[in-house]
Amino acid sequence: MRFGVYVTIIVLVLELLLALSPFIPITAHLWHTEDQSQFYAVLASSLGIQLLLLTASITLILLKESHDAAERLSAIRAAIPGATVKPLKDYEFYSDFRNAAEEAEHSVWIAYLAPYPPSDVASRDRKKYDIEILDLMKRRTKVNFRRLIRHTEKNVPWAAELVTELKGRPNVDIAVLTCDLASDHEMPLALSVQVVDNDQVWIVATGSHQTKQNFRDVYIKDASVAAAMIQYYDRIWEKSVMVLDHGRVTDGAPALIGFSS
């Protein structure tokens, strides 16, 4: 705004000087009032200069306003970032989620809803990911890890192994989801949701546990979506049976997963 005022004042002063130049002694001789043809030539030049000054001033003001408006829009976008949505193949999920868990500030919530344990799969990426996540659960003691596991005959021994590995660690909770489809159904009814902190969500294995089309999972970075998925995860968690509560083996663990200390 100030820039426009300054430009306007400068142009008005110059316009005024041009208009008064015939009456100012130091510039009056330039008008050649004694010669009509030269006078009109100077008058035409004066009008052209005034028009040029007016055009230049309007152009400068518009350019400055456009630049300022672009900066204001950039500031607004920076203050209110939009959601990031990214489709992922299975191997992309393993690296992305592992990195996010490594950098998490306070919470990493994981849902594992396949009817078989990671050791049963052929994918080296998937096996490597599971080993790395287990290591992070042990190492990152200031981050709360939740692991939700679908209750199936094949998953029970693995769940017991996890409890053995992670008991005594107050940052770890493990629960078993007992009220889903039987193990002969590979895909569960529940949605496999992973949440890191309060703004990152992965919706995993939407149609299959393997990538069959262009993607298998969807990553979303948005606080509102994360808040909704945290509520969903909590709802599924409450319908599950905890077998490890902040590192403490629960009373129901032995009967449910055959765990024995």
VOBA-1610 file (N, C-alpha, C; in pm, whole numbers, padded with zeros to 5 digits, always signed):
BEGIN
Met+00083-00121+00000Met+00000+00000+00000Met+00087+00126+00000Arg+00190+00130+00085Arg+00277+00247+00090Arg+00349+00268-00044Phe+00390+00158-00106Phe+00457+00168-00235Phe+00369+00240-00336Gly+00240+00204-00342Gly+00146+00268-00435Gly+00130+00416-00406Val+00126+00452-00279Val+00112+00594-00241Val+00235+00672-00285Tyr+00353+00614-00260Tyr+00476+00684-00299Tyr+00484+00704-00449Val+00453+00600-00525Val+00456+00610-00671Val+00358+00715-00720Thr+00238+00717-00662Thr+00135+00815-00702Thr+00182+00957-00674Ile+00242+00978-00558Ile+00291+01113-00522Ile+00400+01158-00619Ile+00494+01068-00648Ile+00604+01103-00740Ile+00549+01137-00879Val+00457+01057-00929Val+00400+01082-01062Val+00322+01213-01064Leu+00246+01240-00958Leu+00171+01366-00952Leu+00264+01486-00951Val+00374+01477-00879Val+00472+01586-00877Val+00531+01609-01016Leu+00569+01498-01082Leu+00625+01511-01217Leu+00522+01567-01315Glu+00397+01521-01303Glu+00289+01572-01389Glu+00269+01721-01365Leu+00274+01761-01240Leu+00255+01902-01206Leu+00370+01987-01261Leu+00494+01936-01250Leu+00608+02009-01305Leu+00596+02024-01456Leu+00550+01918-01523Leu+00531+01927-01668Leu+00424+02030-01703Ala+00316+02029-01626Ala+00206+02122-01654Ala+00247+02267-01629Leu+00334+02289-01531Leu+00376+02426-01496Leu+00503+02469-01568Ser+00565+02377-01642Ser+00694+02410-01706Ser+00687+02531-01799Pro+00574+02559-01867Pro+00572+02680-01951Pro+00585+02809-01872Phe+00552+02801-01741Phe+00551+02922-01659Phe+00671+02931-01565Ile+00755+02829-01567Ile+00876+02831-01485Ile+00989+02888-01570Pro+01056+02993-01523Pro+01156+03060-01607Pro+01263+02967-01661Ile+01309+02873-01581Ile+01419+02788-01624Ile+01378+02690-01734Thr+01246+02661-01748Thr+01199+02566-01850Thr+01109+02630-01956Ala+01070+02757-01935Ala+00974+02822-02026Ala+01026+02827-02170His+01157+02846-02186His+01212+02859-02322His+01201+02730-02403Leu+01182+02619-02333Leu+01172+02491-02405Leu+01044+02480-02486Trp+00946+02560-02453Trp+00816+02550-02519Trp+00812+02625-02653His+00908+02710-02679His+00914+02781-02809His+00781+02848-02844Thr+00731+02927-02752Thr+00601+02991-02773Thr+00601+03085-02893Glu+00719+03128-02936Glu+00726+03218-03052Glu+00708+03143-03184Asp+00718+03011-03180Asp+00704+02931-03302Asp+00592+02829-03279Gln+00481+02846-03350Gln+00362+02763-03326Gln+00387+02615-03351Ser+00457+02583-03459Ser+00479+02441-03490Ser+00568+02374-03386Gln+00671+02443-03340Gln+00757+02386-03235Gln+00682+02375-03102Phe+00596+02473-03076Phe+00517+02470-02951Phe+00429+02345-02945Tyr+00360+02317-03057Tyr+00272+02200-03058Tyr+00352+02068-03054Ala+00471+02072-03111Ala+00556+01953-03103Ala+00597+01925-02958Val+00633+02031-02885Val+00668+02016-02743Val+00547+01974-02662Leu+00430+02033-02697Leu+00305+01996-02625Leu+00273+01849-02644Ala+00289+01801-02769Ala+00263+01658-02795Ala+00360+01570-02717Ser+00487+01611-02713Ser+00586+01534-02636Ser+00552+01534-02488Ser+00506+01649-02439Ser+00468+01660-02297Ser+00352+01568-02264Leu+00252+01566-02352Leu+00137+01477-02329Leu+00181+01330-02335Gly+00272+01299-02427Gly+00323+01162-02435Gly+00398+01121-02309Ile+00478+01215-02257Ile+00552+01186-02133Ile+00455+01165-02018Gln+00352+01247-02010Gln+00253+01232-01903Gln+00181+01098-01912Leu+00144+01060-02035Leu+00078+00931-02054Leu+00172+00817-02016Leu+00300+00829-02053Leu+00398+00726-02018Leu+00414+00715-01867Leu+00421+00832-01798Leu+00434+00831-01652Leu+00312+00764-01588Leu+00193+00796-01640Leu+00071+00738-01585Leu+00068+00586-01605Thr+00104+00542-01727Thr+00105+00399-01756Thr+00208+00325-01671Ala+00328+00384-01659Ala+00434+00321-01580Ala+00394+00310-01433Ser+00332+00416-01381Ser+00293+00413-01239Ser+00187+00306-01212Ile+00088+00296-01302Ile-00017+00194-01285Ile+00044+00054-01294Thr+00136+00035-01389Thr+00201-00096-01406Thr+00280-00133-01281Leu+00358-00039-01229Leu+00439-00066-01108Leu+00351-00101-00989Ile+00242-00026-00974Ile+00151-00051-00861Ile+00087-00189-00874Leu+00042-00225-00995Leu-00020-00356-01016Leu+00079-00470-00993Leu+00203-00453-01041Leu+00305-00557-01020Leu+00334-00575-00872Lys+00345-00465-00799Lys+00373-00474-00656Lys+00257-00539-00581Glu+00134-00502-00615Glu+00017-00563-00550Glu+00009-00712-00581Ser+00040-00748-00706Ser+00039-00890-00743Ser+00142-00968-00663His+00262-00912-00649His+00368-00978-00572His+00328-00992-00426Asp+00270-00886-00369Asp+00227-00890-00228Asp+00116-00992-00208Ala+00023-01000-00304Ala-00087-01096-00292Ala-00034-01239-00297Ala+00064-01264-00385Ala+00123-01398-00394Ala+00193-01435-00264Glu+00261-01340-00202Glu+00328-01367-00074Glu+00227-01396+00036Arg+00114-01321+00035Arg+00010-01346+00136Arg-00051-01484+00119Leu-00075-01525-00006Leu-00130-01658-00031Leu-00032-01767+00012Ser+00097-01744-00013Ser+00198-01842+00030Ser+00201-01854+00181Ala+00188-01741+00250Ala+00186-01743+00396Ala+00064-01817+00449Ile-00050-01798+00382Ile-00173-01868+00425Ile-00159-02018+00403Arg-00104-02056+00286Arg-00084-02199+00258Arg+00012-02263+00358Ala+00115-02186+00396Ala+00211-02240+00493Ala+00148-02255+00630Ala+00058-02162+00666Ala-00007-02168+00797Ala-00115-02275+00803Ile-00180-02301+00689Ile-00287-02402+00685Ile-00253-02502+00575Pro-00161-02595+00601Pro-00121-02690+00497Pro-00233-02786+00462Gly-00240-02823+00336Gly-00341-02919+00294Gly-00299-03062+00323Ala-00391-03153+00304Ala-00362-03295+00329Ala-00272-03350+00220Thr-00185-03442+00260Thr-00102-03516+00164Thr-00156-03657+00154Val-00186-03700+00033Val-00238-03835+00010Val-00148-03903-00092Lys-00099-04023-00058Lys-00004-04091-00146Lys-00032-04241-00148Pro-00057-04299-00266Pro-00071-04444-00276Pro+00065-04511-00266Leu+00068-04629-00203Leu+00195-04698-00182Leu+00184-04845-00221Lys+00289-04898-00280Lys+00303-05042-00296Lys+00348-05101-00163Asp+00342-05232-00149Asp+00373-05293-00019Asp+00515-05261+00027Tyr+00613-05276-00063Tyr+00751-05251-00022Tyr+00774-05103+00012Glu+00697-05012-00051Glu+00707-04869-00018Glu+00653-04843+00122Phe+00545-04913+00157Phe+00491-04897+00292Phe+00593-04938+00398Tyr+00660-05051+00377Tyr+00752-05100+00480Tyr+00861-04998+00510Ser+00919-04936+00407Ser+01025-04839+00431Ser+00969-04708+00486Asp+00855-04661+00432Asp+00797-04535+00479Asp+00754-04542+00624Phe+00685-04649+00660Phe+00634-04660+00796Phe+00748-04681+00895Arg+00845-04762+00855Arg+00959-04784+00943Arg+01032-04652+00973Asn+01050-04568+00870Asn+01115-04438+00890Asn+01031-04346+00978Ala+00900-04348+00958Ala+00812-04265+01040Ala+00816-04310+01186Ala+00820-04441+01209Ala+00828-04493+01346Ala+00960-04454+01412Glu+01065-04451+01332Glu+01196-04410+01382Glu+01195-04265+01429Glu+01116-04180+01360Glu+01113-04037+01391Glu+00992-03996+01474Ala+00908-04091+01516Ala+00788-04059+01592Ala+00822-03985+01720Glu+00732-03894+01759Glu+00754-03816+01880Glu+00694-03882+02003His+00574-03941+01988His+00512-03995+02109His+00432-04124+02090Ser+00389-04159+01970Ser+00307-04280+01958Ser+00318-04343+01820Val+00318-04478+01819Val+00315-04557+01697Val+00215-04670+01720Trp+00104-04666+01647Trp-00001-04767+01663Trp-00008-04851+01537Ile+00000-04983+01555Ile+00011-05077+01444Ile-00102-05179+01452Ala-00161-05210+01337Ala-00260-05317+01330Ala-00208-05423+01234Tyr-00203-05548+01281Tyr-00161-05660+01196Tyr-00279-05756+01187Leu-00345-05757+01070Leu-00471-05831+01058Leu-00465-05944+00956Ala-00346-05980+00911Ala-00333-06100+00828Ala-00356-06223+00916Pro-00403-06334+00859Pro-00431-06453+00941Pro-00308-06539+00969Tyr-00192-06494+00924Tyr-00068-06570+00943Tyr+00041-06473+00988Pro+00144-06520+01055Pro+00251-06432+01105Pro+00346-06391+00994Pro+00426-06287+01017Pro+00521-06241+00915Pro+00619-06349+00870Ser+00650-06442+00958Ser+00746-06547+00922Ser+00694-06639+00813Asp+00563-06639+00789Asp+00505-06727+00688Asp+00511-06670+00547Val+00547-06542+00534Val+00543-06480+00402Val+00677-06496+00332Ala+00673-06487+00200Ala+00796-06505+00122Ala+00874-06375+00106Ser+00805-06261+00126Ser+00867-06131+00102Ser+00978-06101+00203Arg+01098-06080+00155Arg+01209-06044+00244Arg+01189-05903+00301Asp+01128-05814+00221Asp+01101-05679+00269Asp+01009-05681+00391Arg+00907-05767+00383Arg+00811-05775+00492Arg+00875-05834+00618Lys+00957-05936+00602Lys+01023-05997+00717Lys+01122-05897+00779Lys+01196-05827+00695Lys+01292-05727+00743Lys+01220-05616+00819Tyr+01108-05572+00765Tyr+01028-05467+00830Tyr+00985-05510+00969Asp+00937-05633+00983Asp+00889-05680+01113Asp+01002-05687+01216Ile+01120-05730+01172Ile+01236-05734+01262Ile+01273-05592+01307Glu+01270-05497+01212Glu+01306-05359+01244Glu+01204-05293+01337Ile+01076-05322+01316Ile+00974-05266+01405Ile+00989-05320+01546Leu+01017-05448+01559Leu+01040-05507+01691Leu+01160-05439+01759Asp+01264-05412+01681Asp+01381-05344+01737Asp+01346-05203+01783Leu+01264-05132+01706Leu+01223-04997+01745Leu+01139-04999+01872Met+01053-05098+01886Met+00971-05108+02007Met+01058-05126+02131Lys+01172-05190+02115Lys+01264-05208+02227Lys+01349-05083+02250Arg+01391-05020+02140Arg+01486-04910+02150Arg+01423-04777+02187Arg+01307-04749+02128Arg+01246-04617+02146Arg+01154-04619+02268Thr+01215-04615+02382Thr+01143-04636+02509Thr+01051-04520+02546Lys+01069-04404+02486Lys+00984-04289+02518Lys+00865-04276+02424Val+00853-04370+02331Val+00741-04370+02236Val+00648-04486+02271Asn+00517-04457+02280Asn+00419-04562+02308Asn+00390-04642+02181Phe+00416-04772+02187Phe+00386-04862+02076Phe+00265-04948+02112Arg+00168-04948+02023Arg+00055-05041+02035Arg+00060-05137+01916Arg+00040-05264+01944Arg+00035-05361+01834Arg-00092-05444+01849Leu-00178-05434+01749Leu-00304-05509+01746Leu-00287-05626+01650Ile-00316-05748+01699Ile-00294-05870+01621Ile-00425-05947+01609Arg-00457-05986+01489Arg-00578-06067+01465Arg-00558-06207+01525His-00657-06252+01598His-00647-06382+01665His-00678-06495+01566Thr-00575-06570+01532Thr-00590-06690+01450Thr-00497-06797+01507Glu-00520-06920+01464Glu-00436-07030+01514Glu-00289-07006+01481Lys-00261-06955+01361Lys-00122-06932+01322Lys-00060-06812+01392Asn-00141-06712+01423Asn-00086-06592+01486Asn-00061-06608+01635Val-00126-06704+01699Val-00113-06720+01845Val+00032-06743+01889Pro+00106-06836+01827Pro+00246-06854+01871Pro+00331-06729+01852Trp+00307-06656+01744Trp+00382-06533+01720Trp+00349-06427+01824Ala+00219-06415+01858Ala+00180-06320+01962Ala+00248-06353+02094Ala+00256-06484+02124Ala+00323-06526+02248Ala+00472-06490+02244Glu+00533-06505+02128Glu+00675-06467+02113Glu+00694-06318+02137Leu+00603-06237+02083Leu+00613-06092+02102Leu+00601-06055+02250Val+00508-06118+02318Val+00490-06091+02461Val+00617-06128+02537Thr+00676-06241+02501Thr+00801-06282+02566Thr+00912-06180+02541Glu+00921-06131+02417Glu+01025-06035+02379Glu+01006-05899+02446Leu+00880-05860+02467Leu+00853-05721+02504Leu+00800-05703+02646Lys+00784-05811+02720Lys+00736-05796+02857Lys+00838-05716+02939Gly+00787-05637+03030Gly+00873-05553+03112Gly+00907-05419+03048Arg+00853-05394+02928Arg+00879-05266+02861Arg+00753-05180+02871Pro+00756-05076+02953Pro+00635-04998+02981Pro+00583-04916+02864Asn+00658-04907+02756Asn+00613-04831+02640Asn+00536-04916+02539Val+00515-05045+02571Val+00456-05136+02472Val+00324-05195+02522Asp+00223-05192+02435Asp+00095-05259+02459Asp+00069-05354+02342Ile+00015-05471+02372Ile-00024-05566+02267Ile-00165-05616+02298Ala-00249-05618+02195Ala-00386-05669+02211Ala-00417-05765+02097Val-00507-05858+02123Val-00546-05958+02024Val-00693-05936+01989Leu-00720-05921+01859Leu-00857-05900+01811Leu-00921-06036+01789Thr-01017-06070+01874Thr-01079-06204+01871Thr-01211-06206+01796Cys-01266-06089+01763Cys-01401-06087+01706Cys-01401-06044+01560Asp-01313-06107+01481Asp-01312-06081+01337Asp-01346-06212+01265Leu-01327-06215+01134Leu-01356-06335+01057Leu-01262-06449+01094Ala-01306-06571+01066Ala-01222-06688+01091Ala-01100-06684+01000Ser-00999-06761+01034Ser-00870-06755+00964Ser-00876-06803+00820Asp-00984-06875+00781Asp-00993-06918+00642Asp-01028-06801+00549His-01064-06686+00608His-01082-06563+00532His-00953-06482+00544Glu-00881-06468+00435Glu-00753-06397+00445Glu-00771-06251+00482Met-00868-06183+00421Met-00890-06041+00449Met-00988-06025+00565Pro-00956-05939+00661Pro-01042-05921+00779Pro-01158-05826+00749Leu-01252-05821+00843Leu-01356-05719+00835Leu-01302-05584+00879Ala-01221-05584+00983Ala-01164-05460+01035Ala-01066-05400+00935Leu-01056-05268+00939Leu-00962-05196+00853Leu-00826-05189+00922Ser-00722-05225+00849Ser-00587-05222+00906Ser-00533-05080+00900Val-00531-05016+01016Val-00492-04875+01025Val-00365-04862+01109Gln-00269-04786+01058Gln-00148-04756+01132Gln-00143-04604+01153Val-00112-04561+01275Val-00111-04418+01305Val+00019-04383+01376Val+00086-04278+01329Val+00205-04227+01396Val+00176-04085+01443Asp+00194-04063+01574Asp+00166-03934+01636Asp+00021-03892+01607Asn-00001-03766+01577Asn-00138-03718+01557Asn-00166-03669+01417Asp-00079-03705+01321Asp-00101-03648+01188Asp-00067-03739+01071Gln-00023-03863+01098Gln+00013-03953+00989Gln-00065-04084+00999Val-00125-04123+00887Val-00209-04244+00883Val-00171-04328+00761Trp-00167-04458+00781Trp-00152-04553+00670Trp-00272-04648+00675Ile-00346-04656+00567Ile-00454-04755+00555Ile-00395-04868+00472Val-00378-04983+00535Val-00294-05090+00478Val-00381-05205+00427Ala-00337-05261+00316Ala-00401-05380+00258Ala-00551-05358+00240Thr-00584-05257+00161Thr-00725-05223+00142Thr-00801-05333+00068Gly-00731-05404-00023Gly-00799-05511-00096Gly-00728-05644-00090Ser-00598-05639-00055Ser-00518-05761-00051Ser-00393-05734+00031His-00330-05840+00083His-00206-05823+00157His-00085-05810+00064Gln-00108-05829-00066Gln-00002-05809-00165Gln-00046-05701-00263Thr+00051-05636-00327Thr+00019-05535-00428Thr-00026-05607-00555Lys-00152-05586-00593Lys-00205-05651-00712Lys-00231-05553-00825Gln-00248-05426-00791Gln-00268-05324-00893Gln-00155-05222-00881Asn-00187-05093-00889Asn-00083-04991-00882Asn-00038-04964-00739Phe-00121-04997-00643Phe-00086-04973-00504Phe-00161-05070-00414Arg-00111-05084-00290Arg-00178-05168-00191Arg-00232-05085-00076Asp-00159-04979-00040Asp-00190-04900+00079Asp-00208-04753+00041Val-00259-04676+00136Val-00274-04531+00117Val-00217-04460+00239Tyr-00128-04364+00212Tyr-00071-04280+00318Tyr-00141-04145+00318Ile-00179-04096+00436Ile-00244-03966+00449Ile-00177-03888+00561Lys-00134-03769+00530Lys-00080-03679+00632Lys-00179-03565+00651Asp-00257-03574+00756Asp-00359-03472+00785Asp-00407-03494+00928Ala-00409-03389+01006Ala-00445-03402+01148Ala-00590-03445+01166Ser-00681-03396+01081Ser-00823-03431+01095Ser-00847-03578+01063Val-00785-03626+00954Val-00798-03768+00920Val-00735-03855+01029Ala-00620-03811+01079Ala-00553-03886+01186Ala-00641-03894+01310Ala-00708-03784+01345Ala-00796-03785+01462Ala-00909-03886+01445Ala-00965-03894+01324Ala-01072-03990+01297Ala-01020-04134+01304Met-00901-04158+01249Met-00845-04293+01251Met-00799-04335+01391Ile-00759-04240+01472Ile-00727-04270+01613Ile-00852-04317+01685Gln-00964-04251+01659Gln-01091-04295+01719Gln-01128-04435+01672Tyr-01108-04461+01542Tyr-01139-04594+01488Tyr-01049-04699+01552Tyr-00920-04671+01558Tyr-00826-04766+01617Tyr-00863-04793+01763Asp-00897-04689+01836Asp-00937-04705+01977Asp-01060-04795+01989Arg-01154-04778+01896Arg-01277-04858+01900Arg-01246-05006+01879Ile-01157-05036+01782Ile-01118-05176+01759Ile-01036-05228+01877Trp-00951-05145+01932Trp-00868-05184+02046Trp-00954-05222+02167Glu-01059-05144+02189Glu-01146-05172+02304Glu-01222-05303+02288Lys-01240-05350+02164Lys-01308-05477+02141Lys-01211-05595+02142Ser-01082-05565+02161Ser-00979-05668+02163Ser-00940-05700+02307Val-00858-05802+02324Val-00815-05846+02457Val-00666-05812+02471Met-00633-05732+02571Met-00493-05696+02592Met-00418-05814+02653Val-00302-05842+02596Val-00217-05948+02652Val-00089-05890+02711Leu-00059-05764+02672Leu+00054-05693+02731Leu+00010-05549+02754Asp+00009-05509+02880Asp-00040-05376+02918Asp+00076-05296+02977His+00132-05207+02896His+00250-05129+02938His+00360-05220+02992Gly+00384-05328+02918Gly+00491-05420+02954Gly+00452-05527+03054Arg+00331-05518+03107Arg+00285-05616+03207Arg+00199-05721+03139Val+00233-05848+03158Val+00155-05957+03101Val+00021-05963+03175Thr-00088-05959+03101Thr-00220-05956+03163Thr-00264-06096+03207Asp-00365-06099+03291Asp-00416-06227+03342Asp-00476-06313+03231Gly-00528-06247+03127Gly-00592-06323+03019Gly-00496-06376+02915Ala-00370-06337+02922Ala-00274-06377+02819Ala-00252-06528+02812Pro-00232-06599+02923Pro-00206-06744+02913Pro-00315-06822+02844Ala-00441-06791+02877Ala-00552-06865+02817Ala-00570-06831+02669Leu-00542-06706+02634Leu-00570-06662+02497Leu-00459-06699+02399Ile-00334-06683+02437Ile-00224-06708+02344Ile-00128-06816+02393Gly-00163-06880+02505Gly-00080-06987+02555Gly+00051-06939+02611Phe+00058-06811+02648Phe+00183-06757+02701Phe+00208-06808+02841Ser+00328-06845+02868Ser+00365-06884+03005Ser+00499-06821+03038Ser+00506-06755+03150Ser+00628-06687+03191Ser+00730-06785+03246
//
